[in-house]
Amino acid sequence: MTQIDGPPKIAARHSPETVTRTFRIDRDVDAKLGGLSSEGRVSMNQIANKALRRYVEWEANAERFGTVTTSGSTIKKFFDYLNVEQAKEMGRWWGENQAPGIITFWFKKFDFDSVLKALEFLGAQYGRAFTSDYSFDGSIHTLIVKHDMGLKASVFYAEAVKAAFSHLGFGTDIFVTDDQVIAISPPDPAHPLNRSYEGAKDLKYPTSATSRPVQIPRKGLGDGENEIEVLPEKRPRQLSRRQSTSRSLRGETEGPA
């Protein structure tokens, strides 16, 4: 039940970005607004504006796209039923197939700025599945995603971020702990996280672009959450001088039949 009295007017003594509208609301809603206002010590206008912004930026599109809301404990339980490889596969699928469609639907474009805005929406602002922080020092983009749902959730987010950035043509180093994902673009072998890798035991996920040792779950030891095996990087086999000379001589003496 909404009534608008006349055209919107620019609010006097307020920001030129605001307008004044008159709404008629249900009595029980008004009572709850008053309670929230007193409890939070904020004006009813602030609460109403926040609620309207959430609706136009999140709820309206969420309804159209079929987004559902669930608790963090339910999501964590979902990840508990996956092993590490399944979490990686799910994250890769989401980043390659779902993320571009959702972001384009929400913001009518798919670029770096809209990806960051989507992380803000899905994270602390509306979805509340995680929090994110982004910085750019003029040469390196650094994205940090924090959560409290364990390593498998980190693996899921890592693959999703890597796939989404790949759509934009960005190479990315990914570092993962039990409660956060750090993405660095472009990949930088000289970055402190790369240099300190040997002593950083909580980095349990390989980078996507450098040649550091790759850590994978050992076969036959459960889902890989607690048991990690470090595989050395494969290097080309080097021939001894004698082997090299022998092959060279055979190449000179052996011709086509």
N, C-alpha and C positions, 0 to 999 in steps of 0.2 A: 504494500500500500504506500504509494509515493506521490507526493504532490509538489510540483515545482511552481513557485509563485513568480511569474514573469521570467524574462531572459536572465542568464547569469550576469552578475555584476562584478566588476573588479573590486576586491575588498579594500576599503580605505584603511590606511595605516598598517597595511600588511604587504607582504611580498607581491610584486606584480604578477608572480606565477600562480597566485591563488585566486579563486573566485568564490562568491557567496551564493549558496543555494539553500532553499528551505525544503526540508523533508518532513513528511508525516510518518512516524514509526509506531509500531505496536507498543502498547503500554508495558508489557512484560519485558520487551527488549530495552525500553527506556530505564526500567528499574535495574536491570542487569548492568547496563552501561554506567548508571550511577554508582553501583556497588564496585565495579572495576575501577572507576575513576577515583573513588575514595581509597580503595585498597592500594592502588598503585601510585596515588598522589599525582595523577596526570589529569589533564582536562578531558572532558567527554569528546571534545572536538578532535583531540589527538587520537583517541581510541577509534572514533568513527572513521577518521581519515586513514588510519592504518588498516582497518578492516576493509574499507573500500579499495585501497591499493592492493591488498592481498587478493581480493576478488578479481579485479581487472587484470592483474599481472600473472596470477597463478590459477585460481579456482576456475575461471571461465574457460581457459585453455585446457586445464586438467580434465574437465568434464568432457570436452570435445575429443581429447586424445585418449581417453579411457584410463587415465592415471588413477591409481588407488593409493590410499594412505594406510600404512601399517606401522607398528611400533618397532623401535630399534631392537628390542629383545627378539622379536619374531624374525627380523632380518638376520641377526646373529645366529639364531637357531638354524635358519636356512643354510648359512655358510657352514655350520657344523656338520651338515649332512654331505657336503662336498669334499672331495680330496683336492689337493693343490692343482693337479692338472685340469680337473673339471672347473675349478674356479678360474683358471687361466682361460679356458675355452669359452666360458660364459662371458668373461670380461671382453675378450676379443670379439665375440659375436655382438655384444652390446655396443662396443665402440665402432664397429664397422657397419652395423645395420640399423641400430636403434638411434644412436646419438645424432647422426646427421639429420634423420627425419624429424626427431623431436625438436632439435635446435632450429631447423628451418621452419617448422610449424609455429614455434613460439615467436621467433624474431624475423621471419620472412627472409632470412639469409643464413649462410653458413660460412663464417669467417672466424678469425682469431678472437675478435672482440665478442662475438656472440657466444663462442665457446666459454669464455671467461664469465660472461653474464649467466650462462646456463649453470655453470658450477656454483655461482653465487645463489641462484634460485634453488637448485637441487640441494645445496648445502645449508648454511646457517639461516638464510633468509626465509625459506618456505619448506623445503623438503626435510631439512634437519637430519639428513643421513650422515653428514660429515661437515667439517668446516674447511675452508680453503684460503690460501694466502698466495698472492702473486706479486712478483717484483721483476723489474727490468733495469739492469745497470748500464744500459747503453750497448751491450753486446750479448749478454746472456739472459734468457728468459728463465725464471725459476718459479715453479708451481709446487706448492706443498698442500697435500690433502691429508687431514687428520681425522681420525675416527676412533672408536673403541670396540671394534668388532673382530679383532684378531688378524692373524697373518693371511688367512684365505680371503678375507675382505680386501686386504691390501693388494693381494695378487690380482683380484678382480678389478679393482680401481686402476692398478698399474697397466693392465692390458687394455682397459677401456681408454685411458688417457693416451697410451701409445698409439692405438688404432685411430682415435679421433685426430690426433696431431698428424698422423700419417696422411689422412685425407687432406690436410692443409699443406702437405709437402714439407713438414718439419721433421728432421731427425731428432731423436730424443734419447738422452740417458735417463734410465729409471733406477731409482734406489728405493728399497722397500724395507720397512721394519714391521713389527707386529701392530703398530697403531698409526702408521703414516706412510705416504708415498711422496717421494721427491722427484720431480721431473725437471730436467735441465735441457734446454734447447738453445743453440745447436750443441751436439755432443762435444765435450771438452775433456780430453784425456788429462789435462793439467789441472782440472778442477780439484779442490781440496778433498771432496768426497771420493774421487778416483784415487788420489794419492794415498789417502788414509785407509784404503779398502782392506788391506791385510790386517789392520788392527781393529776394524769395525765389525765385530762379530754379529751385530744385529742387522746388518745389510744382507738379507737372505734371498735377494732376487737379482738376477744378472742385469747388467746394463744392456741396452739394445744396440749399442753402436761401437763399443770399444772391445778390446780383446782380453779383458780380464778373465780370471777363472770363473767358470760357470758352476753354480751350486744347484744341485737337483736332489730330489728325494731318493733315498736308497730303495731299490726294489725289494719287496717283501717285508718292509718295515712299516706297515700301516699307510696312512695317508700322506706322509711326508711332512707333517707339521712340526714334529719334534726331531726327526732324524734327517740330517742334511749331509750330503757327501759333496766334497769339492773335487771337481774334475779339472785337471790341468788343461790349459788350452793346447790344441793340437798344433804342432809345428811341422813344417816340411822336413822330411828325412834328408840329412846331409850326407853326401857320399865322401868317403875318404879319398885322399889324393890318388891312391893306388886304384880304387874302384873307378874313379873318374877317368884316369888315364886308360885303363883297360877298356872301358866303354867307348872311349874316343877312338882307340886303335881298331876295335871291332867295327865301328862305323866306317872307318876308312877302307878296311879290307873286304868287308862284306858288301857286295853289290846286289842288284836285283837278279833274280834267277832267270 
